Amino acid sequence: MKAETAVMKITVEERGKVRDLGYKVHAGISTHSSELGVAVPPIVDLETETNTLKDYIAEEDGSTASIAKSEAQCSIVFELLKTYLAWINNGPAKNIKSLLLLSGFDVSLEPVVHGIPNALVIKKMENGETPATVKVFIEAIPATDFVDRYKVETSPDDITFTIACETGNSSKLIIPGTVRGKEIFVRVSGGNTHGFGRPSTSVSFFPN
């Protein structure tokens, strides 16, 4: 028997639609928290990030810099929406159409099928805001790859890797406990309910 599930029918490239869905899902989950449960991360995060996306879209002037700023913010909102989508499909509303619809997401008997994600690509790394940390940035993820969890691994020799960070938010890929001037090799994997994909190509970095 097929089960109803909440789905996302937009891609990260559709900034206006991502903005609109951000507001719709925020309104749905915050209004119906008694039926749906308390969202994690807090649903106010979605409103804050969606407001920023709205402002960046309004400020676009056709320049590469303004569009890149909107695209980066759109990725943040899109990742949050995927987090809430996974949460809503596995919470009190699981397979209950009337509750799923309260969330603001579309509902379907034919959920989008996602396999294990392909390898991610590390775009850059930089020293974190907190001392002795490094932040990892990844390339935008294709719409065909549904990723709702991330794993960052490090190695001193590019051979033996250990997990440094696991998170459901691509904007929080933070490596703790780094040593200034000591080279580390970093790789990142994306995952979903089917498992983690193969790791990215490792990239070296010297914290300072």
Order of alpha helices (4+ residues) and beta strands (2+ residues): beta-alpha-alpha-alpha-alpha-alpha-beta-beta-beta-beta-beta-beta-beta-beta-beta
